[in-house]
Structure formats: structure tokens, C-alpha cells
Amino acid sequence: MTRLPTGHTHEDIDAIFGIIRKYFLRFETINTFSQFKEGLINMFRQDKDLHLLQPEIYPFLVCIPDYKEFYRSFIDAAFSTFAKLELTQHVWYFEAVEPSSLFPCGSKVMYKAYANDRVVVFEKKSKDECLSAVGAATGLEPITLHCPWHPGTYEDPSRPGVEGFYLLQSVPHSDENTLTPFEFPEFSVATLRKTLQAVNDAYNPINEAAVRREWNMWFSEYCPTSDNAVQYVAFLRANRKPWHIPLKQFLLDRTVVIQSPDWLYRHPLETKPVKASNFQWPEVLAAAMHSVHTEMNQHPQQRRLYSTADTQLVLDRNLFKETVRPYYETTLRATVMTNAKLLRMLRRKVSYKGEEPSKPGTI
């Protein structure tokens, strides 16, 4: 499972949203949910690349299941430091293994910072702290980051020789065959009532009566009467109105087993190395470490380990350049070095005559 880097702008699904937007810009303005639903169906029929796709559109999804609360009792309670800004681990690997004391639910988990084994990242620093020319000019230091899988076979002292860890403490299920809804934001009902008033004020009661009628129908049949989401779900059930829970069958029924997906074998994930004639890996090196906090990793490592030897090498090289460049610019470049002058410099050196070299510190 690969997630996009923090701060990304677009992903593949955005292309679908772009097609939807273009369709409605060409044909009509969306005034009601039924117009939106009809437009989606027509769009997929008309587009030559999408006509085989049939969208499934769920009406009036106004309550979101609280998945975080549902999983809380089934997942490692200490699981953290894995999804915030620079702490984000972008690739997760889940494998079905034989249930054992090492993997009680038969689920093995590993992670790495990025999909490729080696990537270039930019770290924001003050310009005088940067070692590269790019960093000194911009304050963004390019770093070659090595990305191993964690945890490795010897990263957990309590599990020597075992790679991977487990998150599931027990198999998720719900005896009630439902999920608790996520609470509504404060003042939700008041905001919805203001919205209805704005709709009735904006649309003409004669020429746009159908639009007003659909909005008012939704408010009378589906609008919550309080900001309590649990009460609202009870209201839906009492009135035999649907409350859609995505992935309900897989999440709530422990007897349902997800088979190996066919697409995984048709289109396996590939990571390709950089191919550019003028590309050079940055000289500052770092390694992504075992930094995710779990019950099995109570004292996680720092997120990055920097190569002090290489860093010092770059520092020494830059210091040498700064020291030598003035002499080269003022003295050597101002001197016309002819073959005769070079020969005289060489002849000033002491030649070796075969004597035994001295040994400092001995008699």
C-alpha cells in the first residue's frame, strides 16, 4: 500500500474528477443532487474511455462512520509517529502468514519511508548550515536517503531474527452489525437551516419550483433535528431510511475473507530508478530508521540517521575549496606558467639518492 508524499498536488483519481468537472461545464449547472446523479451516469456513458464503467451512487450520505473509534480496540494501542508531516511512512506492506505467537492474527506488517530503495529528499535548513551549492543558495539541502524495510530481522531485541511486526490484536468485527457515526460539527443543524433559507431566496418559486421542491423535500425527510449523530442514525432506522456504511461486509463480519486481488498479479507495483545522463546523487547521505512507535518498539529510533563521516568529508572539501580558491584566483592565475618555469620548480625538489630513510622516535 503506497501513499503519496506529504505535500503532493495531484494523484490518478484527480483525472476522474477532472472529467466530471468538464462534463458539467459543458452541459449544465448542478442545482440538485438528482441532477448531479443523472449527470454522472450520462458522463460515463458518453466518454469513450469510461463508457464501460457504471458508477454506483449512494443518496444522502450525511453521516460518516467513525472508523477510528471502531478500530481502536483491535489495533496496537501504542501505534503512532507514522503519518504526520516529516514522520510519514509512505509504503506499507501487509502479508498473510501462519498465525503464531509472533503473529497472532496471521498478519505481518512492514513499512519503509518511500517506494524506492534510494531517493532524493530536500530538507529545509538555514543556508549557512547547508553543505551543497544548491542548499547554500536556497536553504533546501538535497540528501540521498536510503529506505530499507522496517523492522528488520534484528531491530527488535524481543524478536531476534524476525522481520516485521503486527498491528492487529484481534480480528475486527461488530456484533451489532453497525458502526457508531462520527459526531456532527457544532452548529450543523443551524448551518443547514441557513442553507435552506439561502436556496429558497435564490431560486424563483415559479420558474425554478422543481429545484426548491427537491431541496425542501430533503430537509423535511433527511435533515437532522440536532447535532447528535447517534440520535440521527436512530431516526434513519426508525423511518426505514438507508445509512450507507462503505465496506460494511468486510469490516463487520469476521467470517468474510478477502481473496487475493486479481489486479495485483496483472499490474504489479514497479519502482524505476532515475535515468538521466547528468543526474548525480547528493553527497549528503541519510538512512530512514525504525521510527514508528508500537508496543514492540517502545523506544523508536530517530527518523533519520545521517552519515557523519560523509558530512565531515563534504565540510572538509568545502573548507579546502574556500581556502584554496583565493590563492588560485590571485596568485596562480596571475602567473604565466611556462614549461621552463615548471621545469625549474621540479628541479628544486630534492632527489632520492638511495639512503636509508630516517625513523622518527628511534635511535
Buried (B, 14 or more C-beta within 10 A) or exposed (E): EEBEEEEEEEEEEEEBEEBBEEBBEEEEEEBBBEBBBBBBEEBBEEBEEBEEEEEEEEEBEBBBBBBEEBEEEBBBEBBEBBEEEEBBBBBBEBEEEEEEEEBEBBBBBBBBBBBBEBBBBBBEBEEEEBBBEBBBEBBBBBBBBBBBBBBEEEBBEEBEEBBBBBBBBEEBBBEEEBBBBBBBEEEBBEEBEEEBEEBBEEBEEEEEEEBBEBBBEBBEEBBBEEBBBEEBBEBBEEEEEEBEBEEBEEBBEEEEEEEEEEEEEEEEEEEEEEEEEEEEEBBBBBBBBBBBBBEBBEEBBEBBBBBEEBBEBBEEEBEEEEEEEEEEEEEEEEEEEEEEEEEEEEEEEEEEEEEEEEEEEEE
